[in-house]
Amino acid sequence: MSSLENGLRILALIDETRPVLRVTEVSELLALPKATVSRTLKALCDANLLERQYPGSGYGLGSRVLDLAQHYYAQHTCLDKVDAALKALVEKYGFTGHAGKVVGGERVLLIARQGWYALQHAAKVAERKFAFDSIIGQAILARQNDEAVFDILGFRTPEKTIHGFSRSRVADALANIRANGIALSHSLITPGISSVGTALEDRQTGERIGFCLSFPTNAADEEGLEALTEDIFAHAVRIGREIRDPFWERRAA
């Protein structure tokens, strides 16, 4: 077996339960001579893929791993992962899929995927609307506290209403999304159209992205709506774990 193969096998041993490697343990796990293990660990340290852990004689991940991780995240953003999830959901259910972000008090669409269902409710990429008129906007805003959301949306006084929303109605909607992780509406803006969505936050970049499926309300009965919601939730948990989103990591535990 080559030195490269030995090095890769050794690096593969590091995980949450084994953050530090020791010569004897590695030798036993991989059935390699201690001299080979020691030599390979030193080579990995020289390449900054591992570094010595003091006190003690163990080896942990080195600084080069962080550099590689940053390059990886730069090429695999939260939006990329959301788009892949939307593609799968649209293919499965046939409904329209959207993803976007909140800029100021507006929801801005970044992705629009058409489904195969006969009736489609779609908006175009770059479309802007009042953030709380959108399930995507609501899901993203729920990541902040009520007062911050009121300020973003322009609720300057307790009595003020915007687009038919009062502060109390906004607060109730936000609380429900925070509790369930899912934003759901029937005829929020367009009569007869329902939307189910959620939001994610990339811990590395701070990027917040929301996504949803929109469909004619009569196209999904109670059982179908429940299945769709569970699928969106499952995708959010999976992506959330990948991008280290604390909100979804708690629900995946």
Secondary structure, DSSP 4 states (H G I P E B T S, - for coil): --HHHHHHHHHTT-BTTB-SB-HHHHHHHHT--HHHHHHHHHHHHHTTSEEEETTTTEEEE-HHHHHHHHHHHHHS-HHHHHHHHHHHHHHHH--EEEEEEEETTEEEEEEEE--SSSS-----TT-EEEGGGSHHHHHHHTTS-HHHHHHHHT--STT-EETTEEHHHHHHHHHHHHHHS-EEEESSSSTTEEEEEEEEE-TTT--EEEEEEEEEGGGS-HHHHHHHHHHHHHHHHHHHHHTT-HHHHHHH-
